[in-house]
Amino acid sequence: MSVAGIDIGNSTSCIALARKGGVDLLLNKESNRETPSVVTFNAKQRQAGTDAVGAMATNPRNTVFQLKRLLGKQFSDPDVQRDLAEFPFKVAAASDGGCEVEVSYRGEPTRFAPEQLVAALLADLRAQAEREQGGPVTEAVLAVPLYWGEAERAAMLAAGQAAG
């Protein structure tokens, strides 16, 4: 059995593997222990983590960051409304009152729930761990802030399930 511990932060994320003798915090492709919490979209593909961070300058409208600020939140939340001024990407109200991020993906306007974006980042981190250990990660522990409510925790869990 392989167990990973994952911490998705507003700016960076990290993943660790439980191994004999302790827990190892993994290095990403660039030999850093922290991976940027960024997802970008372009005409051909979606990229996450270290592969996506360069697009913050070159493709800001289609590069999403600060994912935790939207996860499990209602669009009408005062914190979300305040954060909108800081985002170069478009955030809109979903049909259920939550948030959706609108980007151009494969040449089409596409909306993604924050859970889908966090799932993309989680999948990237999982792939990092699987490369490191040479096999599948079968279980994971997702860290969440102590102050998060049920909606945020459920959204993180949904993102984890979507990432596999």
Buried (B, 14 or more C-beta within 10 A) or exposed (E): EBBBBBBBBEEBBBBBBBEEEEEBEBBBEEEEEBBBBBBBBBEEEBBBBBBBBBBBEEBBEBBBBBBBBBBBBBBEBEEBEEBBEEBEBBBEEBEEEBBBBBBBBEEEEBBBBBBBBBBBBBBBBBBBBBEBBEEEBEEBEBEBEEEBEEBBBBBBBBBBEBBE
